[in-house]
Amino acid sequence: MVVEQKDTDHTRIVHLPRLGGEGTKDPSADGTPAPAAPGPPALTSPAAAGGQ
């Protein structure tokens, strides 16, 4: 079960920036920190806190 949780976390981080650049932690990888900063700032806050 622990492995599944870790796998989900990893997939989440990889999907977030791929879905809509919500991965503020990796703005360089997304290449679009401008539209992602003013958009998902509040969504990333609760998501990152709950995910971690």
C-alpha positions in Angstrom: 0.0 0.0 0.0 2.9 2.3 0.8 4.3 1.8 -2.7 0.9 2.7 -4.3 0.7 5.9 -2.3 4.2 6.9 -3.5 3.4 5.9 -7.1 0.3 8.1 -7.0 2.2 11.1 -5.6 4.8 10.7 -8.4 2.2 10.4 -11.1 0.3 13.4 -9.7 3.4 15.7 -9.9 4.1 14.5 -13.4 0.4 15.0 -14.5 -0.1 18.4 -12.9 2.5 20.3 -15.0 1.4 18.3 -18.1 -2.3 18.9 -17.6 -2.1 22.7 -17.3 1.2 23.7 -16.0 -0.1 23.6 -12.4 3.4 22.3 -11.3 4.6 25.7 -9.9 7.4 23.7 -8.3 8.9 23.0 -11.7 8.2 26.1 -13.8 11.3 25.5 -15.9 10.1 22.1 -17.0 6.6 23.4 -17.9 8.0 26.5 -19.8 4.9 28.5 -18.9 5.3 30.0 -15.4 3.5 33.2 -16.4 0.0 31.7 -17.1 0.4 29.1 -14.4 1.3 31.6 -11.6 -1.8 33.8 -11.8 -4.1 30.9 -12.5 -3.6 27.9 -10.2 -2.0 29.7 -7.2 -4.8 28.8 -4.8 -5.4 25.4 -6.4 -1.7 24.4 -6.1 -1.6 25.5 -2.4 -4.2 23.0 -1.1 -3.3 20.4 -3.6 0.4 20.5 -2.7 -0.4 20.5 1.1 -2.7 17.6 0.8 -0.5 15.6 -1.6 2.6 16.0 0.5 
